[in-house]
């Protein structure tokens, strides 16, 4: 997300952006696949929410919904925090559900 959002703010929505979105998509899919069925399954759910979010952004990469762009760093932070044992899995699930609800309204 660090590389993606600045590209939008500078209007550089060409091949570099597409490459970053593809990298993020592959990473999120891989993360979800690796964590499914482990004690970090809640992180896998968040990663799948990120996959859906990136798919929506890729549908119109030059003009994505601003709400989707706002969700990118929030979802990233949620994934990072979900690896912290002090964080509860139910928080990750709630965030994932929130993102999924947003997707169903699009």
N, C-alpha and C positions, 0 to 999 in steps of 0.2 A: 504494500500500500504506500510505503514511503516513496517509491518510484512512480506510482500511478497518479496519485492526486496532483502532484506538481505539474505533470504533463497536461492535465485538464486546466489548471489555473493559468498556464502559459499558452493554451490553445494548440499544443502539439499533440494532435490526436491521430497521428499517422502510424507507420509501421512499428515504431518503437513502442508505442502504447499497446498495439495489438500483441506484440511479443511479450510485454510485461503481463498482459491479461492472460495470455496462454500459459506463461510460466506459473502464474498464481493459480490458475485452474488446475494444472497438472499437480502442483504441490498440494493443493487442498484435497484433490481426489486421492493422492497417495497417502496423505495423512489420515484421511478417513478410513481407507482400506486397511492400513496398518494398525489402527487403534480399535477397530470394530472387534467386539468380543473381549476386550481387555478391561482393566479397571479404569481406563480412560475412554470408555465408550461414549461418555458424555461429550468429550472433545471431538470424537468422530461425528457426532450429530452437528456440532458447531461447524465443523469442516464441510459437511454436506450443505449446510445453510450457505456457507461461503461459495460453494460450487454453484448453487442456484443463483446467488447474487451476481457472480461473475458471468454466468450465462445470460442473465438479463442485461447486464451492461454491454456484453458483446453483441446483442441484437441491434444496438444502435450506438456503437462505440464513440462516434463523434458527438453525439448528443444524448447521453444517458440521463435518466431521471435523477435529479439532484438528491432525492432521498436515498437512492441506491448508493450514490457517492458518499453521502453522510454515513451510511451504514458500514462502509468498508473499514475505516479505522476502529469503529466500535466493535465490530465483529472480530477484528484482529486482536484487539485488547482482550476481548472475552476469551478467545482461544488461548492467548498467553496466560491469562489468569486461571483458566481452567486446569492448567498443569500444576498449579500451586495446591498442595494438599490441604491447605487451610481453607481454600474456596470450596464451596459446596457444589455437587453435581447438579442440584436442582436449579441453581442460578444459570448454569450453562444451558440446561433444558429450556428454561424460561426465555432466555435470549434467542435460542434456536426457534422456539415457537413464535416469538415476536417477528423474527425475520421471515418465517414461513407465512405468517398472516399477511405481512406486507407484500409478499410475493403473490398471494392469492388475490389481492386487490388490484394488481397490475393488469 
